Amino acid sequence: MGRESILVLRYPPDLSQRDCDLLDRDEKFLGSVVRVEGKTSRSLLGPFGLANLRCQTFEIRDGSGRCLHRIKGPSSKHEATLIVADPRGSEVGAIRRPDLGFFGPLALGLGKRAYDLEGGGQRLGSMTRRFMALGARIYDTSGNQIARLSHSQTWAWRRSHYIIQFFEPLHEVLRVLAIATAVWVRSTARHAAT
């Protein structure tokens, strides 16, 4: 997964067994994302916040089913953060919502939202998405776009696809955070549809 310029996250219509397959651009199976703890939550923030993944844990698995990383949704210890950990549970990266201050609740639905992407205790870049959008953009610390997440629907097979396009070789943590972003955006989309 670390060398692919395109990753496809293919979601089946029924997410009860496996959340999604991770494929390359030629639809070769590379791995999967599986929810291992929690259930779909219905946050009062709806499509606005990270709370859609509250108390949920996912595993990013390779083609043999081995856990490569864990994605941990917000909890009482980290309300505005999506944590990516190694298989032993040590944090390797995070998607954090910056402090919005007094006008935070008002700003939730207005235009673009930005989130910090962190790894090893330092800021690696940012992720932005628009209100109710099914995609996102990832930028490095210089403001250059380095990855894009887009959504497509295959009506004939009733499947949903998220495509992550990487524009240049990336820090491995940023690649994993892009997958975590797709899991979060998908959760947001499911919440908005219910």
Secondary structure, 3 states (H helix, E strand, C coil): CCCCCEEEEEECCCCCCCCEEEECCCCCEEEEEEEEECCCCCCCCHHHCHHHHCCCEEEEEECCCCEEEEEECCECCECCEEEEECCCCCEEEEEECCCCCCCHHHHCCCCEEEEEEEECCEEEEEEEEECCCCCEEEEECCCCEEEEEEEEEECCCCEEEEEEEECCCCCHHHHHHHHHHHHHHHHHHHHHHC
